[in-house]
Amino acid sequence: MLSRRKLLKVGGVFVAANAWAGFGQDAENQTVVRPPGILIESHVHMISDDPVKFPFAQKTGASRPEPVESFMKFAQEAKLNHAVIVTPEPYQADPSYMESCLSGPFGSFFKAVCLLDPIDPATPQRLKELSARHPGQIVGMRIHELHEVGTPSTTTGVLRDRDLNDPQVATTWRAVQELGMSILIQCTPHFAPQIASLAVKFPSVPVVIDHLARPGQGTADEYVDVLKLGKLKNLYMKFTTTGVTSASRQPFPHLDAKPLVKQVYEAFGADRMMWGELGLNLAQFGKAIQLFDAQLDFVPELEKAKIRGLTAKRLYKFS
């Protein structure tokens, strides 16, 4: 029988310490408690376990089932307050499962960010229709800009790496602005100047940079441009495990990434930072808490509360 010292307490539930196997840190004799205040998961992918009803449009990105029912079981155990669904790549521009999550019994728990093609002339109308079907729940549109420097932008196929200078992108951003939505962009540091140009053109559109802008996929000079984005008041940064590991060459808790995380905090501040990737089970949640605490231990508690949930609550208008 396990002793109390070999259990982790997360959200009031004790989990065996060996549930942490493979996470890069021995959790024996540690106790992880749910952080205080509002907790909002700003980045969760939902993937149905019924591929016949909700087939993939493209076999790319994460593809393991992550159904809403399983997530809600975890969310209730971890005592999360709300979550933001970010449409995963396998569904591409098909929002069917996202809409099912919003229309189902857990709909009031969620807001959602949809993945659409920013250069498709039909996208502005699709955004309007989605917004009309789910009033107040569709809070943003997702864009990917990840291709290597020197390679061409795409115009068709998988929804990533479109040319941010394409005039249709500005048309799409204008529609986002008119609908009171935000832009979520997963990018590498190289594209920060292009993002800045669009953000200046549309100052009322909140622009959320995903995963700390994946620092490991750019140069130090390019990351200076990422930090400069913090001067624009409509720019936000998402703190995630993906972002931290991208900046690190060390094992968990990736303390070599901490100087960069501190620079991000100094550039954006807690009022424009959000926490994502809180996990899909209690063991992952406990690890996410440890990473947050290790990377942001220099941040005052009242400011941590903003990053853990208050910023997302305000930006995405959760009640």
Phi, psi and omega per residue, in radians:
M1 nan 2.331 -3.140
L2 -1.238 2.428 3.046
S3 -1.368 2.861 3.114
R4 -1.069 -0.525 -3.124
R5 -1.202 -0.328 -3.116
K6 -1.803 0.403 3.076
L7 -2.072 2.630 3.061
L8 -1.843 2.358 3.102
K9 -1.810 1.992 -3.124
V10 -2.284 2.075 3.128
G11 1.023 0.542 3.107
G12 1.479 0.013 -3.111
V13 -2.007 2.343 3.120
F14 -1.597 2.337 -3.117
V15 -2.138 2.417 3.139
A16 -1.026 2.426 -3.105
A17 -1.050 -0.552 -3.114
N18 -1.272 -0.083 3.027
A19 -1.166 -0.212 -3.134
W20 -1.510 -0.006 -3.098
A21 -0.945 2.322 3.124
G22 1.574 -0.089 -3.107
F23 -1.605 -0.012 3.022
G24 1.585 0.120 3.120
Q25 -2.676 2.380 3.099
D26 -1.349 2.074 -3.059
A27 -1.641 0.056 -3.108
E28 -1.029 2.401 3.128
N29 1.215 0.246 3.077
Q30 -1.910 2.601 3.069
T31 -2.170 2.149 -3.135
V32 -1.920 2.094 -3.085
V33 -1.954 2.506 3.092
R34 -0.926 2.290 3.101
P35 -1.104 2.713 -3.136
P36 -1.297 2.845 3.019
G37 1.466 -2.927 -3.106
I38 -1.319 2.300 3.079
L39 -2.078 2.080 3.096
I40 -2.151 2.103 3.058
E41 -1.341 1.938 -3.044
S42 -1.595 0.069 -3.049
H43 -2.734 1.552 3.076
V44 -2.295 2.346 3.079
H45 -1.665 2.338 3.050
M46 -1.916 2.172 3.115
I47 -2.240 2.105 -3.077
S48 -1.115 2.639 3.014
D49 -1.626 0.210 3.091
D50 -2.095 1.494 -3.076
P51 -1.227 -0.217 3.084
V52 -1.359 -0.800 3.133
K53 -1.290 -0.631 -3.116
F54 -2.223 1.309 -3.093
P55 -1.271 2.684 3.049
F56 -1.251 2.495 3.026
A57 -1.503 -0.441 -3.089
Q58 -2.689 2.298 3.113
K59 -1.451 1.440 -3.137
T60 -2.579 2.633 3.130
G61 1.269 -2.896 -3.128
A62 -1.059 2.431 -3.115
S63 -2.358 0.000 3.131
R64 -1.285 2.542 -3.141
P65 -1.053 2.287 3.048
E66 -2.394 1.184 -3.023
P67 -1.227 2.709 -3.066
V68 -1.085 -0.593 -3.122
E69 -1.110 -0.720 3.115
S70 -1.169 -0.735 3.135
F71 -1.102 -0.725 -3.104
M72 -1.173 -0.565 3.045
K73 -1.066 -0.814 3.086
F74 -1.107 -0.789 -3.091
A75 -1.037 -0.661 3.114
Q76 -1.238 -0.672 3.093
E77 -1.144 -0.719 -3.104
A78 -1.442 -0.147 3.138
K79 1.070 0.786 2.998
L80 -1.280 2.630 -3.136
N81 -1.559 -0.719 -3.139
H82 -2.737 3.029 3.076
A83 -2.621 2.699 3.085
V84 -1.959 2.057 3.079
I85 -1.367 2.238 3.046
V86 -1.955 2.023 -3.066
T87 -0.993 2.163 -3.129
P88 -1.362 2.769 -3.049
E89 -1.040 -0.638 -3.086
P90 -0.973 -0.508 -3.141
Y91 -1.471 -0.220 -3.120
Q92 0.865 -2.236 -3.055
A93 -1.565 0.215 3.105
D94 -1.592 1.896 -3.076
P95 -1.605 0.269 -2.969
S96 -1.002 -0.830 -3.099
Y97 -1.250 -0.653 3.045
M98 -0.995 -0.785 3.138
E99 -1.151 -0.628 3.090
S100 -1.086 -0.703 3.107
C101 -1.121 -0.707 -3.106
L102 -1.265 -0.506 -3.086
S103 -1.600 -0.208 -3.057
G104 -1.423 -2.957 -3.049
P105 -1.145 -0.301 -3.129
F106 -1.820 0.198 -2.993
G107 -0.949 -0.652 -3.085
S108 -1.229 -0.213 3.124
F109 -1.355 -0.359 -2.919
F110 -2.017 2.700 2.703
K111 -2.096 2.991 -3.074
A112 -2.538 2.586 3.039
V113 -2.061 2.133 -3.041
C114 -1.679 2.665 3.090
L115 -1.768 1.993 3.098
L116 -2.360 2.911 -3.102
D117 -1.473 2.023 -3.068
P118 -1.215 -0.249 3.125
I119 -1.864 0.081 3.089
D120 -1.419 2.128 -3.138
P121 -1.040 -0.333 3.136
A122 -1.428 -0.223 -3.042
T123 -1.074 -0.776 3.117
P124 -0.973 -0.729 3.128
Q125 -1.207 -0.672 3.109
R126 -1.084 -0.696 3.096
L127 -1.073 -0.760 3.133
K128 -1.086 -0.731 -3.135
E129 -1.178 -0.733 3.088
L130 -1.066 -0.778 -3.133
S131 -1.093 -0.673 -3.138
A132 -1.193 -0.622 3.135
R133 -1.288 -0.455 -3.080
H134 -2.343 1.241 -3.061
P135 -0.983 2.229 3.076
G136 1.340 -0.024 -3.081
Q137 -1.816 -0.527 3.094
I138 -1.511 1.852 -2.982
V139 -1.866 -0.044 -3.124
G140 -3.041 3.004 3.091
M141 -2.191 2.438 -3.060
R142 -1.748 2.411 3.098
I143 -2.285 2.514 3.049
H144 -1.998 2.344 3.072
E145 -2.442 1.521 -2.929
L146 -2.230 -0.001 -3.033
H147 -1.258 2.721 -3.076
E148 -1.160 2.590 3.113
V149 -1.011 2.299 3.126
G150 1.649 -0.209 3.082
T151 -1.620 2.652 -3.050
P152 -1.300 2.701 2.997
S153 -1.222 2.795 3.117
T154 -1.694 2.755 3.069
T155 -2.164 -0.287 3.118
T156 -2.480 3.112 3.074
G157 1.405 -2.649 -3.068
V158 -0.895 2.407 -3.036
L159 -1.342 1.333 3.036
R160 -2.769 2.741 2.995
D161 1.148 0.568 3.007
R162 -1.276 2.771 -3.105
D163 -1.340 1.997 -3.131
L164 -1.147 -0.288 3.097
N165 -1.549 -0.042 3.097
D166 -1.105 2.310 -3.130
P167 -0.981 -0.500 -3.136
Q168 -1.200 -0.470 3.076
V169 -1.079 -0.776 3.110
A170 -1.095 -0.647 3.094
T171 -1.099 -0.731 3.109
T172 -1.137 -0.763 3.129
W173 -1.093 -0.596 3.111
R174 -1.123 -0.687 3.079
A175 -1.129 -0.713 3.070
V176 -1.031 -0.765 3.123
Q177 -1.071 -0.802 -3.114
E178 -1.129 -0.512 -3.132
L179 -1.561 -0.024 3.133
G180 1.222 0.523 -3.124
M181 -1.734 -3.101 3.109
S182 -2.130 2.938 3.003
I183 -1.925 2.305 2.994
L184 -1.940 2.104 -3.092
I185 -2.161 2.121 3.020
Q186 -1.622 2.049 -3.001
C187 -2.522 2.931 2.941
T188 -1.731 2.832 -3.049
P189 -0.988 -0.498 -3.074
H190 -0.982 -0.523 -3.009
F191 -1.599 0.105 -3.129
A192 -0.994 -0.761 -3.135
P193 -1.078 -0.663 3.111
Q194 -1.173 -0.663 3.090
I195 -1.121 -0.720 3.129
A196 -1.053 -0.733 -3.130
S197 -1.068 -0.759 3.113
L198 -1.191 -0.691 -3.132
A199 -1.128 -0.628 3.091
V200 -1.200 -0.648 -3.134
K201 -1.211 -0.522 -3.119
F202 -2.193 1.250 -3.011
P203 -1.173 -0.303 3.126
S204 -1.587 -0.010 3.110
V205 -1.645 1.993 3.035
P206 -1.141 2.313 -3.139
V207 -2.067 2.048 -3.091
V208 -1.810 2.134 3.093
I209 -1.551 2.154 -3.084
D210 -1.425 2.559 2.917
H211 0.947 0.697 3.129
L212 1.000 0.376 -3.102
A213 1.140 0.473 3.070
R214 0.778 1.163 -3.009
P215 -1.007 -0.541 -3.116
G216 -1.217 -0.179 -3.139
Q217 -1.769 0.357 3.103
G218 -2.571 -3.117 3.136
T219 -1.692 2.918 3.095
A220 -1.075 -0.695 3.126
D221 -1.122 -0.705 3.111
E222 -1.137 -0.593 -3.126
Y223 -1.237 -0.409 3.014
V224 -1.021 -0.671 3.107
D225 -1.180 -0.568 3.048
V226 -1.100 -0.803 -3.135
L227 -1.116 -0.567 3.106
K228 -1.124 -0.443 3.098
L229 -1.033 -0.454 3.135
G230 -1.092 -0.311 3.114
K231 -1.289 -0.329 3.126
L232 -1.565 2.133 -2.983
K233 -1.259 -0.175 3.079
N234 -1.711 0.152 3.115
L235 -1.722 2.335 3.131
Y236 -2.175 2.739 3.119
M237 -2.208 2.393 3.124
K238 -1.806 2.151 3.095
F239 -1.569 2.082 -3.125
T240 -2.448 2.866 3.043
T241 -1.071 -0.717 3.110
T242 -0.989 -0.767 -3.141
G243 -1.149 -0.758 -3.116
V244 -1.148 -0.788 -3.124
T245 -1.161 -0.523 3.072
S246 -1.099 -0.566 -3.103
A247 -1.528 -0.039 -2.954
S248 -2.055 2.629 2.966
R249 -2.073 0.147 -3.116
Q250 -1.938 2.799 3.088
P251 -1.247 2.963 3.080
F252 -0.850 2.350 0.176
P253 -1.661 0.482 2.957
H254 1.009 0.871 -3.046
L255 -1.168 -0.311 3.081
D256 -1.223 -0.256 3.088
A257 -1.488 -0.204 -3.020
K258 -1.054 -0.715 3.091
P259 -1.024 -0.683 3.102
L260 -1.169 -0.753 3.116
V261 -1.040 -0.682 3.110
K262 -1.129 -0.687 3.084
Q263 -1.085 -0.708 3.111
V264 -1.096 -0.783 3.132
Y265 -1.073 -0.735 -3.134
E266 -1.178 -0.527 -3.118
A267 -1.412 -0.669 -3.025
F268 -1.833 -0.601 -3.101
G269 1.341 2.792 -3.077
A270 -1.132 -0.442 3.129
D271 -1.215 -0.227 3.132
R272 -2.313 0.608 3.011
M273 -2.259 2.522 3.124
M274 -2.347 2.704 -3.132
W275 -1.783 2.237 3.082
G276 -2.295 2.978 -3.102
E277 1.086 1.001 3.122
L278 -1.381 -0.131 3.083
G279 1.932 3.023 3.139
L280 -2.109 -0.002 3.063
N281 -2.665 3.025 -3.025
L282 -1.176 -0.591 3.114
A283 -1.131 -0.790 3.102
Q284 -1.125 -0.659 3.116
F285 -1.079 -0.785 3.116
G286 -1.068 -0.679 3.110
K287 -1.179 -0.696 3.123
A288 -1.094 -0.658 3.096
I289 -1.115 -0.777 -3.141
Q290 -1.080 -0.719 3.121
L291 -1.122 -0.789 3.108
F292 -0.989 -0.852 -3.092
D293 -1.160 -0.654 -3.134
A294 -1.220 -0.674 -3.075
Q295 -1.430 -0.466 -3.009
L296 -2.113 0.496 -3.100
D297 -1.196 -0.257 3.119
F298 -1.478 -0.116 -3.067
V299 -1.534 2.294 3.088
P300 -1.003 2.605 -3.052
E301 -1.012 -0.709 -3.139
L302 -1.114 -0.559 3.104
E303 -1.341 -0.624 3.051
K304 -1.033 -0.674 -3.139
A305 -1.044 -0.583 3.091
K306 -1.160 -0.805 -3.107
I307 -1.152 -0.652 -3.109
R308 -1.248 -0.361 -3.113
G309 -3.051 -0.566 -3.011
L310 -1.189 -0.622 3.111
T311 -1.139 -0.802 3.113
A312 -1.111 -0.662 3.117
K313 -1.038 -0.767 -3.120
R314 -1.260 -0.829 -3.062
L315 -1.112 -0.778 -3.043
Y316 -1.677 0.091 3.020
K317 1.017 0.817 2.981
F318 -1.300 2.493 3.134
S319 -1.392 nan nan
